[in-house]
Amino acid sequence: MEMPIIIPSYKRAGRVTSHRMVVGAKICVPESEYAAYRDHHHAEELITHPDSIKGSALKREWILAKYKRVFQLDDDCAGIFRIWRPAGYKLKGTTLTPEETTLLIERSADTCKELGAYLFGFNLHANPMTYNGFRPYAFGGYVMGGAFGILEGSRLHFGSMMVPGCDHFLPLWNLYAHRYCWLDRRFAFAFKQTYTGVGGLTDLRADRGEERGYEFLRKCFGKAIVKKTSNLSAGRQTTKRELNRGARLIVIPWTY
């Protein structure tokens, strides 16, 4: 199944990396930033939305309304990795090419449709130590907000959230609306500077943004959202801990 690949971006002209990871992706930017992005990304197709569309959720909602069937990929992708390791593997062979990544997305869309599902995604971590070879696939749980696909005909949406948290809102709403999804845990999309980069959701994450996101999700889904209490290691994780005081987890009362 051919899937339009859209890269939402904001205040990152010249710093977008995701278009180099796939084939034929379009970058979605505010109208007022079109000229800046055109100067740096003249080889890519740009689509614009009104400047009144602010925040990740509203932007994703606008993209979904325009394309119906779409794969949305955050603009700071650092690579797509094959996590499973066959016998005699070589480390340099674990990164997918743009052509392989695009084919992976399209085949995942096909599988999702055959299952009767509407939402699909991949593993949360590129570290092979987190991969369980006995559970290469899943039919529910957290779907990374940085790389996911939605098929037409779904009841999925992002609401009118003005706070961070649509990556938790989407899989929980999918659970309510469609019961299950498709996750291929053999592959993972890796990103960089999620909490420290300039542009993107940084503005919303500041000033208790993540905490307000947690409060909103708690009102929507109750005990299915809980505060994340695990301690983060020192060093480079310190900044992430300070900026993400509203870190949360999805707790679903059954397994897949």
C-alpha contacts under 8 A as a table, 3 or more apart, distances in Angstrom:
res1	aa1	res2	aa2	distance
1	M	106	E	5.22
1	M	107	R	6.83
1	M	109	A	6.27
1	M	110	D	5.66
2	E	106	E	5.81
3	M	69	R	6.75
3	M	70	V	5.68
3	M	71	F	6.36
3	M	105	I	7.42
3	M	106	E	6.02
3	M	109	A	7.55
4	P	25	A	7.14
4	P	67	Y	7.66
4	P	69	R	7.22
4	P	70	V	5.12
4	P	71	F	6.13
5	I	24	G	7.24
5	I	25	A	4.85
5	I	26	K	6.37
5	I	70	V	6.14
5	I	71	F	4.82
5	I	72	Q	5.92
5	I	73	L	7.08
6	I	25	A	5.70
6	I	26	K	4.95
6	I	27	I	5.87
6	I	28	C	6.63
6	I	63	I	7.87
6	I	70	V	7.13
6	I	71	F	6.24
6	I	72	Q	5.02
6	I	73	L	6.25
7	I	18	S	7.33
7	I	19	H	7.58
7	I	25	A	6.91
7	I	26	K	6.02
7	I	27	I	4.63
7	I	28	C	5.80
7	I	72	Q	5.87
7	I	73	L	4.97
7	I	74	D	5.64
7	I	75	D	5.66
8	P	27	I	6.00
8	P	28	C	4.74
8	P	29	V	6.49
8	P	59	K	7.30
8	P	60	R	7.49
8	P	72	Q	7.27
8	P	73	L	7.03
8	P	74	D	6.10
8	P	75	D	6.40
9	S	12	R	6.51
9	S	16	V	7.71
9	S	27	I	6.71
9	S	28	C	5.92
9	S	29	V	5.48
9	S	74	D	7.30
9	S	75	D	5.83
9	S	200	G	6.46
10	Y	13	A	7.70
10	Y	29	V	6.06
10	Y	30	P	7.12
10	Y	199	G	5.89
10	Y	200	G	5.11
11	K	33	E	7.52
11	K	198	V	7.49
11	K	199	G	4.73
11	K	200	G	6.52
12	R	15	R	5.21
12	R	16	V	6.20
12	R	198	V	7.19
12	R	199	G	5.77
12	R	200	G	7.22
13	A	16	V	6.55
13	A	36	A	6.00
13	A	37	Y	4.74
13	A	40	H	6.34
13	A	41	H	7.72
14	G	37	Y	6.85
14	G	40	H	5.01
14	G	41	H	6.97
15	R	76	D	7.80
16	V	19	H	7.16
16	V	75	D	5.22
16	V	76	D	5.85
17	T	20	R	5.93
17	T	21	M	7.44
17	T	75	D	6.05
17	T	76	D	5.36
17	T	77	C	5.93
17	T	78	A	7.06
18	S	21	M	5.24
18	S	22	V	7.13
18	S	73	L	7.30
18	S	74	D	7.02
18	S	75	D	5.06
18	S	76	D	5.74
18	S	77	C	4.79
18	S	78	A	7.26
19	H	22	V	5.85
19	H	23	V	7.36
19	H	24	G	7.83
19	H	25	A	5.87
19	H	26	K	7.63
19	H	27	I	7.79
19	H	44	E	7.76
19	H	75	D	7.61
20	R	23	V	7.56
20	R	98	P	6.99
21	M	77	C	7.51
21	M	79	G	6.65
21	M	80	I	7.48
21	M	97	T	6.99
21	M	98	P	4.77
21	M	101	T	7.25
22	V	25	A	6.47
22	V	97	T	7.71
22	V	98	P	4.11
22	V	99	E	6.44
22	V	101	T	5.97
22	V	102	T	5.55
23	V	98	P	5.73
23	V	99	E	6.20
23	V	102	T	6.14
24	G	44	E	7.81
25	A	44	E	7.36
25	A	45	E	7.49
26	K	44	E	6.38
26	K	45	E	5.06
26	K	46	L	5.68
26	K	47	I	6.88
27	I	44	E	7.22
27	I	45	E	6.48
27	I	46	L	4.94
27	I	47	I	6.20
28	C	46	L	5.93
28	C	47	I	4.82
28	C	48	T	5.63
28	C	49	H	7.27
29	V	33	E	6.49
29	V	34	Y	6.55
29	V	37	Y	7.94
29	V	46	L	7.19
29	V	47	I	6.38
29	V	48	T	5.01
29	V	49	H	6.38
30	P	33	E	5.43
30	P	34	Y	6.62
30	P	48	T	5.31
30	P	49	H	5.08
30	P	50	P	5.94
30	P	51	D	5.27
30	P	53	I	7.75
31	E	34	Y	5.36
31	E	48	T	5.12
31	E	49	H	5.72
31	E	50	P	5.73
31	E	51	D	6.02
32	S	35	A	7.47
32	S	51	D	6.71
33	E	36	A	5.40
33	E	37	Y	6.32
34	Y	37	Y	5.28
34	Y	38	R	5.96
34	Y	46	L	7.65
34	Y	48	T	7.01
35	A	38	R	4.97
35	A	39	D	6.31
36	A	39	D	5.39
36	A	40	H	6.84
37	Y	40	H	5.30
37	Y	41	H	5.65
37	Y	42	H	7.61
38	R	41	H	5.20
38	R	42	H	4.98
38	R	46	L	7.65
39	D	42	H	6.01
41	H	44	E	5.63
42	H	45	E	7.60
49	H	53	I	6.89
49	H	62	W	7.85
50	P	53	I	5.75
51	D	54	K	6.87
53	I	58	L	5.92
53	I	59	K	5.94
53	I	62	W	7.87
54	K	58	L	6.18
54	K	59	K	6.46
55	G	58	L	5.70
55	G	59	K	6.19
55	G	161	M	7.99
55	G	162	M	6.18
55	G	163	V	7.42
55	G	201	L	7.06
55	G	204	L	7.39
56	S	59	K	5.16
56	S	60	R	6.05
56	S	164	P	7.30
56	S	166	C	7.49
56	S	201	L	6.87
57	A	60	R	5.16
57	A	61	E	6.04
57	A	158	F	5.48
57	A	159	G	7.17
57	A	160	S	6.85
57	A	161	M	5.80
57	A	162	M	7.15
57	A	164	P	7.81
57	A	166	C	5.83
58	L	61	E	4.98
58	L	62	W	6.16
58	L	158	F	7.06
58	L	159	G	7.56
58	L	160	S	6.26
58	L	161	M	7.00
58	L	162	M	7.71
59	K	62	W	5.12
59	K	63	I	6.34
60	R	63	I	5.08
60	R	64	L	6.11
60	R	72	Q	7.89
60	R	158	F	7.17
61	E	64	L	5.09
61	E	65	A	6.15
61	E	157	H	6.32
61	E	158	F	5.73
61	E	159	G	7.55
62	W	65	A	5.18
62	W	66	K	6.28
63	I	66	K	5.14
63	I	67	Y	6.18
63	I	68	K	7.99
64	L	67	Y	5.36
64	L	68	K	5.16
64	L	69	R	7.14
64	L	70	V	6.78
64	L	157	H	7.91
65	A	68	K	5.66
67	Y	70	V	6.00
68	K	150	I	7.62
68	K	151	L	6.74
68	K	152	E	4.97
68	K	153	G	7.65
69	R	149	G	7.62
69	R	150	I	5.64
69	R	151	L	4.46
69	R	152	E	4.76
70	V	149	G	5.69
70	V	150	I	5.61
70	V	151	L	6.67
71	F	105	I	7.77
71	F	147	A	7.18
71	F	148	F	5.66
71	F	149	G	4.06
71	F	150	I	6.44
72	Q	146	G	7.22
72	Q	147	A	5.77
72	Q	148	F	5.73
72	Q	149	G	6.27
73	L	77	C	7.81
73	L	146	G	5.40
73	L	147	A	4.62
73	L	148	F	6.95
74	D	77	C	6.44
74	D	145	G	7.98
74	D	146	G	4.78
74	D	147	A	6.58
76	D	191	F	5.64
76	D	192	K	5.98
76	D	193	Q	7.66
76	D	194	T	7.91
77	C	80	I	7.98
77	C	189	F	6.96
77	C	190	A	5.84
77	C	191	F	4.38
77	C	192	K	6.60
78	A	189	F	7.66
78	A	190	A	5.40
78	A	191	F	4.96
78	A	192	K	6.17
79	G	95	T	6.85
79	G	96	L	7.65
79	G	189	F	6.06
79	G	190	A	5.41
79	G	191	F	7.22
80	I	95	T	5.80
80	I	96	L	5.60
80	I	101	T	7.08
80	I	187	F	7.14
80	I	188	A	5.73
80	I	189	F	4.53
80	I	190	A	6.17
81	F	94	T	5.49
81	F	95	T	4.58
81	F	96	L	5.85
81	F	126	A	6.19
81	F	187	F	5.59
81	F	188	A	5.34
81	F	189	F	6.49
81	F	190	A	7.70
82	R	85	R	7.77
82	R	94	T	5.03
82	R	95	T	6.27
82	R	96	L	6.92
82	R	126	A	7.83
82	R	186	R	6.08
82	R	187	F	4.66
82	R	188	A	6.75
83	I	94	T	7.04
83	I	126	A	6.28
83	I	127	N	7.05
83	I	128	P	5.17
83	I	131	Y	6.90
83	I	185	R	7.99
83	I	186	R	5.33
83	I	187	F	5.47
83	I	188	A	7.00
84	W	128	P	6.85
84	W	131	Y	7.27
84	W	133	G	7.22
84	W	186	R	5.60
84	W	187	F	7.67
85	R	89	Y	6.10
86	P	89	Y	5.62
89	Y	93	G	7.38
90	K	93	G	5.55
90	K	94	T	7.43
91	L	94	T	5.70
92	K	95	T	6.83
93	G	96	L	7.73
96	L	99	E	7.95
96	L	100	E	5.69
96	L	101	T	5.91
97	T	100	E	5.09
97	T	101	T	6.10
98	P	101	T	5.08
98	P	102	T	6.16
99	E	102	T	5.25
99	E	103	L	6.24
100	E	103	L	5.08
100	E	104	L	6.06
101	T	104	L	4.94
101	T	105	I	6.29
102	T	105	I	5.18
102	T	106	E	6.33
103	L	106	E	5.09
103	L	107	R	6.05
104	L	107	R	5.22
104	L	108	S	6.02
105	I	108	S	5.13
105	I	109	A	6.24
106	E	109	A	5.08
106	E	110	D	6.38
107	R	110	D	4.96
107	R	111	T	6.29
108	S	111	T	5.09
108	S	112	C	6.06
108	S	120	F	7.10
108	S	182	W	7.94
108	S	184	D	7.65
109	A	112	C	5.03
109	A	113	K	6.19
109	A	120	F	7.10
109	A	149	G	7.26
109	A	151	L	7.48
110	D	113	K	5.22
110	D	114	E	6.23
111	T	114	E	5.07
111	T	115	L	6.24
111	T	182	W	7.75
112	C	115	L	5.24
112	C	116	G	6.45
112	C	117	A	5.26
112	C	118	Y	6.43
112	C	119	L	7.11
112	C	120	F	6.41
112	C	181	C	7.20
112	C	182	W	5.67
113	K	116	G	5.08
113	K	117	A	5.77
113	K	118	Y	6.79
113	K	151	L	7.55
114	E	117	A	7.60
117	A	120	F	7.91
117	A	178	H	7.05
117	A	180	Y	6.49
117	A	181	C	5.29
117	A	182	W	6.90
118	Y	150	I	5.53
118	Y	151	L	4.96
118	Y	152	E	7.36
118	Y	153	G	7.78
118	Y	154	S	5.89
118	Y	178	H	7.58
118	Y	181	C	6.43
119	L	148	F	7.26
119	L	149	G	5.76
119	L	150	I	4.76
119	L	151	L	6.64
119	L	174	N	7.39
119	L	181	C	5.10
119	L	182	W	6.42
120	F	143	V	7.61
120	F	148	F	5.80
120	F	149	G	5.23
120	F	150	I	6.65
120	F	181	C	5.74
120	F	182	W	4.57
120	F	183	L	5.58
121	G	143	V	5.88
121	G	144	M	6.89
121	G	147	A	6.49
121	G	148	F	4.67
121	G	149	G	6.41
121	G	182	W	6.51
121	G	183	L	4.89
121	G	184	D	6.53
122	F	143	V	7.21
122	F	144	M	7.33
122	F	147	A	7.58
122	F	148	F	7.56
122	F	183	L	5.07
122	F	184	D	4.82
122	F	185	R	5.19
122	F	186	R	7.42
122	F	187	F	5.92
122	F	188	A	5.62
122	F	189	F	7.41
123	N	126	A	7.32
123	N	144	M	7.77
123	N	183	L	7.16
123	N	184	D	6.58
123	N	185	R	4.31
123	N	186	R	6.76
123	N	187	F	5.84
123	N	188	A	4.74
123	N	189	F	7.46
124	L	143	V	7.71
124	L	144	M	6.24
124	L	185	R	7.92
124	L	188	A	6.24
124	L	189	F	7.54
125	H	128	P	7.92
125	H	130	T	6.93
125	H	188	A	5.95
125	H	189	F	7.52
125	H	190	A	7.10
126	A	130	T	7.94
126	A	187	F	7.39
126	A	188	A	5.13
126	A	189	F	6.87
126	A	190	A	6.31
127	N	130	T	5.79
127	N	131	Y	7.38
128	P	131	Y	5.20
131	Y	136	P	7.83
131	Y	185	R	7.42
131	Y	186	R	7.55
132	N	135	R	5.45
132	N	136	P	6.52
133	G	136	P	5.61
135	R	138	A	7.05
135	R	185	R	7.83
136	P	184	D	6.51
136	P	185	R	5.15
136	P	186	R	5.71
137	Y	182	W	7.53
137	Y	183	L	5.65
137	Y	184	D	4.92
137	Y	185	R	5.42
137	Y	186	R	7.49
138	A	141	G	7.78
138	A	181	C	7.89
138	A	182	W	6.24
138	A	183	L	5.01
138	A	184	D	6.77
138	A	185	R	7.24
138	A	256	Y	6.32
139	F	180	Y	5.37
139	F	181	C	4.91
139	F	182	W	4.97
139	F	183	L	6.06
139	F	256	Y	5.71
140	G	171	P	7.73
140	G	175	L	7.56
140	G	180	Y	5.33
140	G	181	C	5.50
140	G	182	W	7.00
140	G	183	L	7.27
140	G	255	T	7.85
140	G	256	Y	6.16
141	G	171	P	6.78
141	G	250	I	7.38
141	G	252	I	7.48
142	Y	167	D	7.89
142	Y	168	H	6.85
142	Y	171	P	6.06
142	Y	250	I	6.79
143	V	148	F	7.06
143	V	167	D	6.75
143	V	168	H	7.55
143	V	170	L	7.79
143	V	171	P	5.95
143	V	183	L	7.74
144	M	147	A	5.91
144	M	148	F	6.69
144	M	167	D	6.10
145	G	148	F	6.43
145	G	166	C	7.09
145	G	167	D	4.22
145	G	168	H	7.74
146	G	167	D	7.86
146	G	189	F	7.98
147	A	189	F	6.91
150	I	154	S	7.62
151	L	154	S	6.51
155	R	174	N	7.84
155	R	177	A	6.32
155	R	178	H	7.81
156	L	170	L	7.22
156	L	173	W	6.91
156	L	174	N	6.28
156	L	177	A	7.31
157	H	170	L	7.13
157	H	173	W	7.98
158	F	161	M	6.98
158	F	166	C	6.33
158	F	169	F	7.06
158	F	170	L	6.50
161	M	164	P	7.53
161	M	165	G	7.98
161	M	166	C	7.39
163	V	204	L	6.40
163	V	205	R	7.78
163	V	209	G	6.01
163	V	210	E	7.13
163	V	212	R	6.49
163	V	213	G	5.08
164	P	201	L	7.51
164	P	204	L	6.69
164	P	205	R	6.68
164	P	209	G	6.50
164	P	210	E	5.86
164	P	212	R	7.90
164	P	213	G	5.17
165	G	168	H	5.46
165	G	169	F	6.23
165	G	210	E	7.45
165	G	213	G	5.38
165	G	214	Y	7.17
165	G	217	L	7.33
166	C	169	F	4.64
166	C	170	L	5.83
167	D	170	L	5.66
167	D	171	P	7.16
168	H	171	P	5.96
168	H	172	L	6.49
168	H	217	L	7.84
168	H	250	I	7.24
169	F	172	L	5.43
169	F	173	W	5.96
169	F	217	L	6.81
170	L	173	W	5.19
170	L	174	N	6.02
171	P	174	N	4.88
171	P	175	L	6.09
172	L	175	L	4.93
172	L	176	Y	6.42
172	L	221	F	7.65
173	W	176	Y	5.04
173	W	177	A	6.04
174	N	177	A	4.98
174	N	178	H	5.34
174	N	179	R	6.40
174	N	180	Y	7.03
174	N	181	C	7.58
175	L	178	H	5.60
175	L	179	R	4.24
175	L	180	Y	5.83
176	Y	179	R	5.86
178	H	181	C	7.74
184	D	187	F	6.44
185	R	188	A	7.06
191	F	194	T	6.87
192	K	197	G	7.96
193	Q	196	T	4.96
193	Q	197	G	4.68
194	T	197	G	6.15
195	Y	202	T	6.61
195	Y	239	T	7.94
195	Y	240	K	6.11
195	Y	243	L	6.91
195	Y	244	N	7.93
196	T	202	T	7.24
196	T	239	T	7.72
196	T	240	K	7.69
197	G	200	G	7.71
197	G	202	T	7.08
198	V	202	T	6.63
199	G	202	T	5.81
199	G	203	D	7.13
200	G	203	D	7.40
201	L	204	L	5.34
201	L	205	R	6.18
202	T	205	R	5.11
202	T	206	A	6.41
203	D	206	A	5.50
204	L	207	D	7.53
204	L	209	G	5.41
204	L	210	E	7.93
205	R	208	R	6.64
205	R	209	G	4.27
205	R	210	E	5.50
205	R	243	L	6.97
205	R	244	N	7.61
206	A	209	G	5.40
206	A	210	E	7.74
206	A	243	L	7.00
208	R	211	E	5.19
208	R	212	R	6.22
208	R	245	R	7.76
208	R	246	G	7.86
209	G	212	R	5.22
209	G	213	G	6.22
209	G	246	G	7.99
210	E	213	G	4.87
210	E	214	Y	6.26
210	E	243	L	7.81
210	E	244	N	5.93
210	E	245	R	6.57
210	E	246	G	4.66
210	E	247	A	6.98
211	E	214	Y	5.06
211	E	215	E	6.32
211	E	244	N	7.78
211	E	245	R	6.31
211	E	246	G	4.05
211	E	247	A	7.66
212	R	215	E	5.01
212	R	216	F	6.18
212	R	246	G	7.52
213	G	216	F	5.14
213	G	217	L	6.22
213	G	246	G	7.24
214	Y	217	L	5.20
214	Y	218	R	6.02
214	Y	225	I	7.77
214	Y	227	K	7.82
214	Y	246	G	5.77
214	Y	247	A	7.46
214	Y	248	R	6.78
215	E	218	R	5.09
215	E	219	K	6.35
216	F	219	K	5.28
216	F	220	C	6.44
217	L	220	C	4.99
217	L	221	F	5.95
217	L	222	G	7.47
217	L	225	I	6.80
218	R	221	F	5.35
218	R	222	G	4.71
218	R	223	K	7.00
218	R	224	A	7.71
218	R	225	I	5.76
218	R	226	V	7.72
219	K	222	G	5.72
221	F	224	A	5.66
221	F	225	I	6.52
222	G	225	I	6.18
223	K	226	V	6.46
223	K	251	V	7.38
224	A	250	I	5.61
224	A	251	V	4.74
224	A	252	I	5.93
225	I	248	R	6.56
225	I	249	L	5.78
225	I	250	I	5.01
225	I	251	V	6.13
226	V	248	R	5.51
226	V	249	L	5.40
226	V	250	I	6.65
226	V	251	V	7.13
227	K	246	G	6.92
227	K	247	A	6.04
227	K	248	R	4.44
227	K	249	L	6.27
228	K	246	G	7.84
228	K	247	A	5.31
228	K	248	R	4.66
228	K	249	L	5.82
232	L	237	Q	6.31
232	L	238	T	7.41
232	L	241	R	6.96
233	S	237	Q	6.03
233	S	238	T	7.41
234	A	237	Q	5.80
234	A	238	T	5.76
235	G	238	T	5.79
236	R	239	T	6.47
236	R	240	K	7.66
237	Q	240	K	5.18
237	Q	241	R	6.27
238	T	241	R	5.16
238	T	242	E	6.37
239	T	242	E	5.19
239	T	243	L	6.21
240	K	243	L	5.23
240	K	244	N	5.84
241	R	244	N	5.24
241	R	245	R	6.20
242	E	245	R	5.97
244	N	247	A	5.45
252	I	255	T	7.32
